[in-house]
């Protein structure tokens, strides 16, 4: 396998595997928040705020994976 092919494969794996975790995490987070709001609607504002903060942190991990993939493509 030549180095260019290995570089493309590594970039694809980096973003592919790096996006699975945050995607699952956001799904679990939203599911839990919706269940909590359904059980206690009075606290929906506080639950939504915490949910959005958690989603932002999970998205940050996916953005880090994207940056690593771009570095693998264009720098290495």
PDB file with SEQRES, HELIX, SHEET and CRYST1 records, atoms N, CA, C and O in Angstrom:
SEQRES   1 A   76  UNK UNK UNK UNK UNK UNK UNK UNK UNK UNK UNK UNK UNK          
SEQRES   2 A   76  UNK UNK UNK UNK UNK UNK UNK UNK UNK UNK UNK UNK UNK          
SEQRES   3 A   76  UNK UNK UNK UNK UNK UNK UNK UNK UNK UNK UNK UNK UNK          
SEQRES   4 A   76  UNK UNK UNK UNK UNK UNK UNK UNK UNK UNK UNK UNK UNK          
SEQRES   5 A   76  UNK UNK UNK UNK UNK UNK UNK UNK UNK UNK UNK UNK UNK          
SEQRES   6 A   76  UNK UNK UNK UNK UNK UNK UNK UNK UNK UNK UNK                  
HELIX    1 AA1 UNK A    3  UNK A   39  1                                  37    
HELIX    2 AA2 UNK A   41  UNK A   43  5                                   3    
HELIX    3 AA3 UNK A   44  UNK A   74  1                                  31    
CRYST1    1.000    1.000    1.000  90.00  90.00  90.00 P 1           1          
ATOM      1  N   UNK A   1       0.847  -1.166   0.000  1.00  0.00           N  
ATOM      2  CA  UNK A   1       0.000   0.000   0.000  1.00  0.00           C  
ATOM      3  C   UNK A   1       0.905   1.246   0.000  1.00  0.00           C  
ATOM      4  O   UNK A   1       1.853   1.337   0.779  1.00  0.00           O  
ATOM      5  N   UNK A   2       0.597   2.180  -0.870  1.00  0.00           N  
ATOM      6  CA  UNK A   2       1.438   3.374  -0.929  1.00  0.00           C  
ATOM      7  C   UNK A   2       1.052   4.368   0.177  1.00  0.00           C  
ATOM      8  O   UNK A   2      -0.041   4.272   0.736  1.00  0.00           O  
ATOM      9  N   UNK A   3       1.925   5.304   0.490  1.00  0.00           N  
ATOM     10  CA  UNK A   3       1.671   6.236   1.603  1.00  0.00           C  
ATOM     11  C   UNK A   3       0.419   7.107   1.412  1.00  0.00           C  
ATOM     12  O   UNK A   3      -0.255   7.435   2.389  1.00  0.00           O  
ATOM     13  N   UNK A   4       0.109   7.478   0.183  1.00  0.00           N  
ATOM     14  CA  UNK A   4      -1.082   8.305  -0.061  1.00  0.00           C  
ATOM     15  C   UNK A   4      -2.362   7.541   0.291  1.00  0.00           C  
ATOM     16  O   UNK A   4      -3.285   8.108   0.877  1.00  0.00           O  
ATOM     17  N   UNK A   5      -2.413   6.275  -0.061  1.00  0.00           N  
ATOM     18  CA  UNK A   5      -3.572   5.447   0.279  1.00  0.00           C  
ATOM     19  C   UNK A   5      -3.699   5.278   1.784  1.00  0.00           C  
ATOM     20  O   UNK A   5      -4.802   5.336   2.327  1.00  0.00           O  
ATOM     21  N   UNK A   6      -2.573   5.070   2.459  1.00  0.00           N  
ATOM     22  CA  UNK A   6      -2.598   4.925   3.910  1.00  0.00           C  
ATOM     23  C   UNK A   6      -3.058   6.218   4.581  1.00  0.00           C  
ATOM     24  O   UNK A   6      -3.781   6.187   5.577  1.00  0.00           O  
ATOM     25  N   UNK A   7      -2.633   7.355   4.027  1.00  0.00           N  
ATOM     26  CA  UNK A   7      -3.032   8.645   4.582  1.00  0.00           C  
ATOM     27  C   UNK A   7      -4.539   8.849   4.441  1.00  0.00           C  
ATOM     28  O   UNK A   7      -5.189   9.310   5.379  1.00  0.00           O  
ATOM     29  N   UNK A   8      -5.096   8.514   3.293  1.00  0.00           N  
ATOM     30  CA  UNK A   8      -6.537   8.654   3.087  1.00  0.00           C  
ATOM     31  C   UNK A   8      -7.327   7.703   3.980  1.00  0.00           C  
ATOM     32  O   UNK A   8      -8.370   8.071   4.521  1.00  0.00           O  
ATOM     33  N   UNK A   9      -6.830   6.490   4.129  1.00  0.00           N  
ATOM     34  CA  UNK A   9      -7.495   5.520   4.997  1.00  0.00           C  
ATOM     35  C   UNK A   9      -7.460   5.969   6.453  1.00  0.00           C  
ATOM     36  O   UNK A   9      -8.451   5.836   7.172  1.00  0.00           O  
ATOM     37  N   UNK A  10      -6.319   6.500   6.888  1.00  0.00           N  
ATOM     38  CA  UNK A  10      -6.206   6.978   8.263  1.00  0.00           C  
ATOM     39  C   UNK A  10      -7.132   8.158   8.523  1.00  0.00           C  
ATOM     40  O   UNK A  10      -7.741   8.238   9.589  1.00  0.00           O  
ATOM     41  N   UNK A  11      -7.248   9.078   7.565  1.00  0.00           N  
ATOM     42  CA  UNK A  11      -8.146  10.225   7.731  1.00  0.00           C  
ATOM     43  C   UNK A  11      -9.604   9.765   7.780  1.00  0.00           C  
ATOM     44  O   UNK A  11     -10.392  10.268   8.582  1.00  0.00           O  
ATOM     45  N   UNK A  12      -9.951   8.828   6.938  1.00  0.00           N  
ATOM     46  CA  UNK A  12     -11.323   8.311   6.954  1.00  0.00           C  
ATOM     47  C   UNK A  12     -11.658   7.608   8.253  1.00  0.00           C  
ATOM     48  O   UNK A  12     -12.747   7.789   8.799  1.00  0.00           O  
ATOM     49  N   UNK A  13     -10.737   6.813   8.747  1.00  0.00           N  
ATOM     50  CA  UNK A  13     -10.956   6.133  10.028  1.00  0.00           C  
ATOM     51  C   UNK A  13     -11.017   7.122  11.186  1.00  0.00           C  
ATOM     52  O   UNK A  13     -11.795   6.939  12.121  1.00  0.00           O  
ATOM     53  N   UNK A  14     -10.195   8.171  11.124  1.00  0.00           N  
ATOM     54  CA  UNK A  14     -10.179   9.158  12.207  1.00  0.00           C  
ATOM     55  C   UNK A  14     -11.524   9.850  12.348  1.00  0.00           C  
ATOM     56  O   UNK A  14     -12.045   9.961  13.457  1.00  0.00           O  
ATOM     57  N   UNK A  15     -12.091  10.313  11.252  1.00  0.00           N  
ATOM     58  CA  UNK A  15     -13.369  11.006  11.358  1.00  0.00           C  
ATOM     59  C   UNK A  15     -14.516  10.015  11.534  1.00  0.00           C  
ATOM     60  O   UNK A  15     -15.493  10.315  12.219  1.00  0.00           O  
ATOM     61  N   UNK A  16     -14.405   8.843  10.924  1.00  0.00           N  
ATOM     62  CA  UNK A  16     -15.468   7.843  11.071  1.00  0.00           C  
ATOM     63  C   UNK A  16     -15.615   7.352  12.494  1.00  0.00           C  
ATOM     64  O   UNK A  16     -16.713   7.352  13.051  1.00  0.00           O  
ATOM     65  N   UNK A  17     -14.511   6.937  13.078  1.00  0.00           N  
ATOM     66  CA  UNK A  17     -14.547   6.452  14.456  1.00  0.00           C  
ATOM     67  C   UNK A  17     -14.712   7.598  15.451  1.00  0.00           C  
ATOM     68  O   UNK A  17     -15.297   7.423  16.520  1.00  0.00           O  
ATOM     69  N   UNK A  18     -14.192   8.771  15.090  1.00  0.00           N  
ATOM     70  CA  UNK A  18     -14.309   9.923  15.978  1.00  0.00           C  
ATOM     71  C   UNK A  18     -15.699  10.501  16.034  1.00  0.00           C  
ATOM     72  O   UNK A  18     -16.017  11.245  16.962  1.00  0.00           O  
ATOM     73  N   UNK A  19     -16.543  10.181  15.063  1.00  0.00           N  
ATOM     74  CA  UNK A  19     -17.909  10.702  15.057  1.00  0.00           C  
ATOM     75  C   UNK A  19     -18.919   9.711  15.637  1.00  0.00           C  
ATOM     76  O   UNK A  19     -20.045  10.097  15.955  1.00  0.00           O  
ATOM     77  N   UNK A  20     -18.541   8.466  15.778  1.00  0.00           N  
ATOM     78  CA  UNK A  20     -19.475   7.467  16.318  1.00  0.00           C  
ATOM     79  C   UNK A  20     -19.784   7.758  17.785  1.00  0.00           C  
ATOM     80  O   UNK A  20     -20.948   7.757  18.184  1.00  0.00           O  
ATOM     81  N   UNK A  21     -18.757   8.004  18.584  1.00  0.00           N  
ATOM     82  CA  UNK A  21     -18.949   8.250  20.010  1.00  0.00           C  
ATOM     83  C   UNK A  21     -19.824   9.453  20.304  1.00  0.00           C  
ATOM     84  O   UNK A  21     -20.797   9.333  21.048  1.00  0.00           O  
ATOM     85  N   UNK A  22     -19.500  10.625  19.734  1.00  0.00           N  
ATOM     86  CA  UNK A  22     -20.365  11.783  19.978  1.00  0.00           C  
ATOM     87  C   UNK A  22     -21.792  11.594  19.457  1.00  0.00           C  
ATOM     88  O   UNK A  22     -22.747  12.081  20.062  1.00  0.00           O  
ATOM     89  N   UNK A  23     -21.930  10.893  18.347  1.00  0.00           N  
ATOM     90  CA  UNK A  23     -23.277  10.647  17.824  1.00  0.00           C  
ATOM     91  C   UNK A  23     -24.111   9.809  18.784  1.00  0.00           C  
ATOM     92  O   UNK A  23     -25.269  10.128  19.051  1.00  0.00           O  
ATOM     93  N   UNK A  24     -23.525   8.747  19.296  1.00  0.00           N  
ATOM     94  CA  UNK A  24     -24.222   7.917  20.280  1.00  0.00           C  
ATOM     95  C   UNK A  24     -24.459   8.685  21.580  1.00  0.00           C  
ATOM     96  O   UNK A  24     -25.515   8.566  22.201  1.00  0.00           O  
ATOM     97  N   UNK A  25     -23.465   9.472  21.980  1.00  0.00           N  
ATOM     98  CA  UNK A  25     -23.599  10.252  23.217  1.00  0.00           C  
ATOM     99  C   UNK A  25     -24.724  11.269  23.140  1.00  0.00           C  
ATOM    100  O   UNK A  25     -25.478  11.437  24.099  1.00  0.00           O  
ATOM    101  N   UNK A  26     -24.841  11.943  22.013  1.00  0.00           N  
ATOM    102  CA  UNK A  26     -25.915  12.929  21.854  1.00  0.00           C  
ATOM    103  C   UNK A  26     -27.270  12.236  21.862  1.00  0.00           C  
ATOM    104  O   UNK A  26     -28.229  12.753  22.434  1.00  0.00           O  
ATOM    105  N   UNK A  27     -27.353  11.072  21.231  1.00  0.00           N  
ATOM    106  CA  UNK A  27     -28.607  10.334  21.234  1.00  0.00           C  
ATOM    107  C   UNK A  27     -29.023   9.907  22.633  1.00  0.00           C  
ATOM    108  O   UNK A  27     -30.187  10.047  23.010  1.00  0.00           O  
ATOM    109  N   UNK A  28     -28.085   9.391  23.395  1.00  0.00           N  
ATOM    110  CA  UNK A  28     -28.378   8.966  24.769  1.00  0.00           C  
ATOM    111  C   UNK A  28     -28.738  10.172  25.632  1.00  0.00           C  
ATOM    112  O   UNK A  28     -29.644  10.104  26.462  1.00  0.00           O  
ATOM    113  N   UNK A  29     -28.020  11.275  25.429  1.00  0.00           N  
ATOM    114  CA  UNK A  29     -28.269  12.490  26.199  1.00  0.00           C  
ATOM    115  C   UNK A  29     -29.666  13.047  25.929  1.00  0.00           C  
ATOM    116  O   UNK A  29     -30.385  13.408  26.862  1.00  0.00           O  
ATOM    117  N   UNK A  30     -30.048  13.116  24.659  1.00  0.00           N  
ATOM    118  CA  UNK A  30     -31.372  13.622  24.317  1.00  0.00           C  
ATOM    119  C   UNK A  30     -32.468  12.685  24.832  1.00  0.00           C  
ATOM    120  O   UNK A  30     -33.512  13.142  25.298  1.00  0.00           O  
ATOM    121  N   UNK A  31     -32.227  11.387  24.748  1.00  0.00           N  
ATOM    122  CA  UNK A  31     -33.198  10.424  25.256  1.00  0.00           C  
ATOM    123  C   UNK A  31     -33.418  10.604  26.753  1.00  0.00           C  
ATOM    124  O   UNK A  31     -34.555  10.621  27.226  1.00  0.00           O  
ATOM    125  N   UNK A  32     -32.324  10.737  27.489  1.00  0.00           N  
ATOM    126  CA  UNK A  32     -32.432  10.939  28.931  1.00  0.00           C  
ATOM    127  C   UNK A  32     -33.114  12.244  29.287  1.00  0.00           C  
ATOM    128  O   UNK A  32     -33.914  12.299  30.221  1.00  0.00           O  
ATOM    129  N   UNK A  33     -32.796  13.304  28.537  1.00  0.00           N  
ATOM    130  CA  UNK A  33     -33.417  14.605  28.809  1.00  0.00           C  
ATOM    131  C   UNK A  33     -34.917  14.556  28.527  1.00  0.00           C  
ATOM    132  O   UNK A  33     -35.713  15.099  29.295  1.00  0.00           O  
ATOM    133  N   UNK A  34     -35.299  13.918  27.444  1.00  0.00           N  
ATOM    134  CA  UNK A  34     -36.726  13.819  27.132  1.00  0.00           C  
ATOM    135  C   UNK A  34     -37.475  12.999  28.180  1.00  0.00           C  
ATOM    136  O   UNK A  34     -38.604  13.334  28.539  1.00  0.00           O  
ATOM    137  N   UNK A  35     -36.864  11.948  28.661  1.00  0.00           N  
ATOM    138  CA  UNK A  35     -37.496  11.164  29.722  1.00  0.00           C  
ATOM    139  C   UNK A  35     -37.623  11.976  31.005  1.00  0.00           C  
ATOM    140  O   UNK A  35     -38.646  11.913  31.686  1.00  0.00           O  
ATOM    141  N   UNK A  36     -36.587  12.737  31.332  1.00  0.00           N  
ATOM    142  CA  UNK A  36     -36.629  13.551  32.545  1.00  0.00           C  
ATOM    143  C   UNK A  36     -37.689  14.638  32.444  1.00  0.00           C  
ATOM    144  O   UNK A  36     -38.393  14.912  33.416  1.00  0.00           O  
ATOM    145  N   UNK A  37     -37.805  15.258  31.276  1.00  0.00           N  
ATOM    146  CA  UNK A  37     -38.830  16.294  31.092  1.00  0.00           C  
ATOM    147  C   UNK A  37     -40.224  15.680  31.149  1.00  0.00           C  
ATOM    148  O   UNK A  37     -41.151  16.296  31.674  1.00  0.00           O  
ATOM    149  N   UNK A  38     -40.377  14.479  30.614  1.00  0.00           N  
ATOM    150  CA  UNK A  38     -41.684  13.819  30.654  1.00  0.00           C  
ATOM    151  C   UNK A  38     -42.083  13.468  32.084  1.00  0.00           C  
ATOM    152  O   UNK A  38     -43.267  13.500  32.420  1.00  0.00           O  
ATOM    153  N   UNK A  39     -41.117  13.135  32.920  1.00  0.00           N  
ATOM    154  CA  UNK A  39     -41.421  12.782  34.308  1.00  0.00           C  
ATOM    155  C   UNK A  39     -41.604  13.994  35.204  1.00  0.00           C  
ATOM    156  O   UNK A  39     -42.350  13.940  36.182  1.00  0.00           O  
ATOM    157  N   UNK A  40     -40.919  15.099  34.873  1.00  0.00           N  
ATOM    158  CA  UNK A  40     -40.976  16.285  35.719  1.00  0.00           C  
ATOM    159  C   UNK A  40     -40.960  17.535  34.829  1.00  0.00           C  
ATOM    160  O   UNK A  40     -39.910  18.156  34.665  1.00  0.00           O  
ATOM    161  N   UNK A  41     -42.102  17.909  34.257  1.00  0.00           N  
ATOM    162  CA  UNK A  41     -42.145  19.018  33.306  1.00  0.00           C  
ATOM    163  C   UNK A  41     -41.770  20.377  33.896  1.00  0.00           C  
ATOM    164  O   UNK A  41     -41.404  21.284  33.149  1.00  0.00           O  
ATOM    165  N   UNK A  42     -41.851  20.540  35.214  1.00  0.00           N  
ATOM    166  CA  UNK A  42     -41.538  21.841  35.816  1.00  0.00           C  
ATOM    167  C   UNK A  42     -40.064  22.201  35.661  1.00  0.00           C  
ATOM    168  O   UNK A  42     -39.718  23.382  35.649  1.00  0.00           O  
ATOM    169  N   UNK A  43     -39.212  21.224  35.545  1.00  0.00           N  
ATOM    170  CA  UNK A  43     -37.780  21.482  35.463  1.00  0.00           C  
ATOM    171  C   UNK A  43     -37.253  21.430  34.029  1.00  0.00           C  
ATOM    172  O   UNK A  43     -36.059  21.226  33.810  1.00  0.00           O  
ATOM    173  N   UNK A  44     -38.137  21.612  33.066  1.00  0.00           N  
ATOM    174  CA  UNK A  44     -37.704  21.463  31.670  1.00  0.00           C  
ATOM    175  C   UNK A  44     -36.654  22.488  31.268  1.00  0.00           C  
ATOM    176  O   UNK A  44     -35.753  22.169  30.492  1.00  0.00           O  
ATOM    177  N   UNK A  45     -36.751  23.718  31.782  1.00  0.00           N  
ATOM    178  CA  UNK A  45     -35.761  24.736  31.425  1.00  0.00           C  
ATOM    179  C   UNK A  45     -34.364  24.368  31.877  1.00  0.00           C  
ATOM    180  O   UNK A  45     -33.406  24.494  31.115  1.00  0.00           O  
ATOM    181  N   UNK A  46     -34.245  23.917  33.108  1.00  0.00           N  
ATOM    182  CA  UNK A  46     -32.936  23.536  33.640  1.00  0.00           C  
ATOM    183  C   UNK A  46     -32.396  22.293  32.930  1.00  0.00           C  
ATOM    184  O   UNK A  46     -31.198  22.204  32.661  1.00  0.00           O  
ATOM    185  N   UNK A  47     -33.263  21.348  32.632  1.00  0.00           N  
ATOM    186  CA  UNK A  47     -32.836  20.127  31.951  1.00  0.00           C  
ATOM    187  C   UNK A  47     -32.370  20.457  30.533  1.00  0.00           C  
ATOM    188  O   UNK A  47     -31.357  19.931  30.071  1.00  0.00           O  
ATOM    189  N   UNK A  48     -33.109  21.329  29.844  1.00  0.00           N  
ATOM    190  CA  UNK A  48     -32.714  21.693  28.485  1.00  0.00           C  
ATOM    191  C   UNK A  48     -31.373  22.421  28.470  1.00  0.00           C  
ATOM    192  O   UNK A  48     -30.553  22.191  27.581  1.00  0.00           O  
ATOM    193  N   UNK A  49     -31.149  23.291  29.441  1.00  0.00           N  
ATOM    194  CA  UNK A  49     -29.868  23.995  29.512  1.00  0.00           C  
ATOM    195  C   UNK A  49     -28.721  23.016  29.682  1.00  0.00           C  
ATOM    196  O   UNK A  49     -27.714  23.102  28.979  1.00  0.00           O  
ATOM    197  N   UNK A  50     -28.869  22.092  30.607  1.00  0.00           N  
ATOM    198  CA  UNK A  50     -27.815  21.093  30.826  1.00  0.00           C  
ATOM    199  C   UNK A  50     -27.653  20.186  29.608  1.00  0.00           C  
ATOM    200  O   UNK A  50     -26.538  19.775  29.289  1.00  0.00           O  
ATOM    201  N   UNK A  51     -28.753  19.870  28.925  1.00  0.00           N  
ATOM    202  CA  UNK A  51     -28.680  19.035  27.740  1.00  0.00           C  
ATOM    203  C   UNK A  51     -27.887  19.744  26.644  1.00  0.00           C  
ATOM    204  O   UNK A  51     -27.049  19.122  25.991  1.00  0.00           O  
ATOM    205  N   UNK A  52     -28.138  21.022  26.436  1.00  0.00           N  
ATOM    206  CA  UNK A  52     -27.420  21.757  25.395  1.00  0.00           C  
ATOM    207  C   UNK A  52     -25.936  21.881  25.712  1.00  0.00           C  
ATOM    208  O   UNK A  52     -25.109  21.842  24.801  1.00  0.00           O  
ATOM    209  N   UNK A  53     -25.586  22.028  26.973  1.00  0.00           N  
ATOM    210  CA  UNK A  53     -24.177  22.080  27.354  1.00  0.00           C  
ATOM    211  C   UNK A  53     -23.515  20.735  27.070  1.00  0.00           C  
ATOM    212  O   UNK A  53     -22.401  20.690  26.548  1.00  0.00           O  
ATOM    213  N   UNK A  54     -24.186  19.652  27.405  1.00  0.00           N  
ATOM    214  CA  UNK A  54     -23.647  18.316  27.116  1.00  0.00           C  
ATOM    215  C   UNK A  54     -23.502  18.063  25.625  1.00  0.00           C  
ATOM    216  O   UNK A  54     -22.520  17.462  25.189  1.00  0.00           O  
ATOM    217  N   UNK A  55     -24.475  18.520  24.840  1.00  0.00           N  
ATOM    218  CA  UNK A  55     -24.388  18.359  23.388  1.00  0.00           C  
ATOM    219  C   UNK A  55     -23.211  19.148  22.835  1.00  0.00           C  
ATOM    220  O   UNK A  55     -22.514  18.677  21.936  1.00  0.00           O  
ATOM    221  N   UNK A  56     -22.986  20.345  23.364  1.00  0.00           N  
ATOM    222  CA  UNK A  56     -21.857  21.152  22.893  1.00  0.00           C  
ATOM    223  C   UNK A  56     -20.537  20.459  23.180  1.00  0.00           C  
ATOM    224  O   UNK A  56     -19.644  20.472  22.334  1.00  0.00           O  
ATOM    225  N   UNK A  57     -20.391  19.852  24.361  1.00  0.00           N  
ATOM    226  CA  UNK A  57     -19.159  19.134  24.677  1.00  0.00           C  
ATOM    227  C   UNK A  57     -18.978  17.916  23.771  1.00  0.00           C  
ATOM    228  O   UNK A  57     -17.863  17.629  23.336  1.00  0.00           O  
ATOM    229  N   UNK A  58     -20.055  17.207  23.489  1.00  0.00           N  
ATOM    230  CA  UNK A  58     -19.959  16.037  22.609  1.00  0.00           C  
ATOM    231  C   UNK A  58     -19.604  16.465  21.184  1.00  0.00           C  
ATOM    232  O   UNK A  58     -18.812  15.797  20.519  1.00  0.00           O  
ATOM    233  N   UNK A  59     -20.176  17.562  20.714  1.00  0.00           N  
ATOM    234  CA  UNK A  59     -19.843  18.056  19.387  1.00  0.00           C  
ATOM    235  C   UNK A  59     -18.393  18.513  19.314  1.00  0.00           C  
ATOM    236  O   UNK A  59     -17.760  18.394  18.265  1.00  0.00           O  
ATOM    237  N   UNK A  60     -17.863  19.031  20.410  1.00  0.00           N  
ATOM    238  CA  UNK A  60     -16.465  19.452  20.421  1.00  0.00           C  
ATOM    239  C   UNK A  60     -15.544  18.260  20.163  1.00  0.00           C  
ATOM    240  O   UNK A  60     -14.525  18.395  19.486  1.00  0.00           O  
ATOM    241  N   UNK A  61     -15.899  17.110  20.694  1.00  0.00           N  
ATOM    242  CA  UNK A  61     -15.088  15.911  20.460  1.00  0.00           C  
ATOM    243  C   UNK A  61     -15.132  15.527  18.982  1.00  0.00           C  
ATOM    244  O   UNK A  61     -14.113  15.133  18.416  1.00  0.00           O  
ATOM    245  N   UNK A  62     -16.305  15.638  18.352  1.00  0.00           N  
ATOM    246  CA  UNK A  62     -16.407  15.339  16.927  1.00  0.00           C  
ATOM    247  C   UNK A  62     -15.603  16.344  16.100  1.00  0.00           C  
ATOM    248  O   UNK A  62     -15.005  15.973  15.090  1.00  0.00           O  
ATOM    249  N   UNK A  63     -15.585  17.599  16.517  1.00  0.00           N  
ATOM    250  CA  UNK A  63     -14.797  18.604  15.800  1.00  0.00           C  
ATOM    251  C   UNK A  63     -13.309  18.307  15.940  1.00  0.00           C  
ATOM    252  O   UNK A  63     -12.552  18.497  14.988  1.00  0.00           O  
ATOM    253  N   UNK A  64     -12.876  17.842  17.117  1.00  0.00           N  
ATOM    254  CA  UNK A  64     -11.475  17.445  17.282  1.00  0.00           C  
ATOM    255  C   UNK A  64     -11.124  16.313  16.323  1.00  0.00           C  
ATOM    256  O   UNK A  64     -10.042  16.314  15.737  1.00  0.00           O  
ATOM    257  N   UNK A  65     -12.017  15.358  16.160  1.00  0.00           N  
ATOM    258  CA  UNK A  65     -11.773  14.254  15.226  1.00  0.00           C  
ATOM    259  C   UNK A  65     -11.681  14.773  13.792  1.00  0.00           C  
ATOM    260  O   UNK A  65     -10.862  14.296  13.007  1.00  0.00           O  
ATOM    261  N   UNK A  66     -12.518  15.744  13.454  1.00  0.00           N  
ATOM    262  CA  UNK A  66     -12.451  16.333  12.123  1.00  0.00           C  
ATOM    263  C   UNK A  66     -11.125  17.059  11.900  1.00  0.00           C  
ATOM    264  O   UNK A  66     -10.538  16.966  10.823  1.00  0.00           O  
ATOM    265  N   UNK A  67     -10.660  17.772  12.908  1.00  0.00           N  
ATOM    266  CA  UNK A  67      -9.380  18.473  12.799  1.00  0.00           C  
ATOM    267  C   UNK A  67      -8.239  17.472  12.621  1.00  0.00           C  
ATOM    268  O   UNK A  67      -7.336  17.700  11.817  1.00  0.00           O  
ATOM    269  N   UNK A  68      -8.275  16.382  13.353  1.00  0.00           N  
ATOM    270  CA  UNK A  68      -7.235  15.351  13.208  1.00  0.00           C  
ATOM    271  C   UNK A  68      -7.266  14.766  11.798  1.00  0.00           C  
ATOM    272  O   UNK A  68      -6.217  14.542  11.195  1.00  0.00           O  
ATOM    273  N   UNK A  69      -8.466  14.517  11.272  1.00  0.00           N  
ATOM    274  CA  UNK A  69      -8.575  13.975   9.916  1.00  0.00           C  
ATOM    275  C   UNK A  69      -8.034  14.968   8.890  1.00  0.00           C  
ATOM    276  O   UNK A  69      -7.349  14.572   7.946  1.00  0.00           O  
ATOM    277  N   UNK A  70      -8.336  16.247   9.067  1.00  0.00           N  
ATOM    278  CA  UNK A  70      -7.814  17.251   8.127  1.00  0.00           C  
ATOM    279  C   UNK A  70      -6.305  17.378   8.224  1.00  0.00           C  
ATOM    280  O   UNK A  70      -5.627  17.560   7.212  1.00  0.00           O  
ATOM    281  N   UNK A  71      -5.773  17.281   9.441  1.00  0.00           N  
ATOM    282  CA  UNK A  71      -4.318  17.313   9.592  1.00  0.00           C  
ATOM    283  C   UNK A  71      -3.675  16.123   8.904  1.00  0.00           C  
ATOM    284  O   UNK A  71      -2.631  16.258   8.267  1.00  0.00           O  
ATOM    285  N   UNK A  72      -4.296  14.952   9.031  1.00  0.00           N  
ATOM    286  CA  UNK A  72      -3.766  13.777   8.360  1.00  0.00           C  
ATOM    287  C   UNK A  72      -3.801  13.939   6.841  1.00  0.00           C  
ATOM    288  O   UNK A  72      -2.899  13.481   6.140  1.00  0.00           O  
ATOM    289  N   UNK A  73      -4.848  14.591   6.342  1.00  0.00           N  
ATOM    290  CA  UNK A  73      -4.957  14.755   4.894  1.00  0.00           C  
ATOM    291  C   UNK A  73      -3.974  15.779   4.342  1.00  0.00           C  
ATOM    292  O   UNK A  73      -3.331  15.526   3.323  1.00  0.00           O  
ATOM    293  N   UNK A  74      -3.849  16.908   4.983  1.00  0.00           N  
ATOM    294  CA  UNK A  74      -3.145  18.008   4.361  1.00  0.00           C  
ATOM    295  C   UNK A  74      -1.754  18.288   4.917  1.00  0.00           C  
ATOM    296  O   UNK A  74      -0.967  18.968   4.259  1.00  0.00           O  
ATOM    297  N   UNK A  75      -1.426  17.789   6.099  1.00  0.00           N  
ATOM    298  CA  UNK A  75      -0.136  18.127   6.694  1.00  0.00           C  
ATOM    299  C   UNK A  75       0.826  16.946   6.628  1.00  0.00           C  
ATOM    300  O   UNK A  75       1.985  17.110   6.245  1.00  0.00           O  
ATOM    301  N   UNK A  76       0.368  15.797   6.985  1.00  0.00           N  
ATOM    302  CA  UNK A  76       1.247  14.630   7.061  1.00  0.00           C  
ATOM    303  C   UNK A  76       1.590  14.132   5.682  1.00  0.00           C  
ATOM    304  O   UNK A  76       2.322  13.152   5.544  1.00  0.00           O  
TER     305      UNK A  76                                                      
END                                                                             
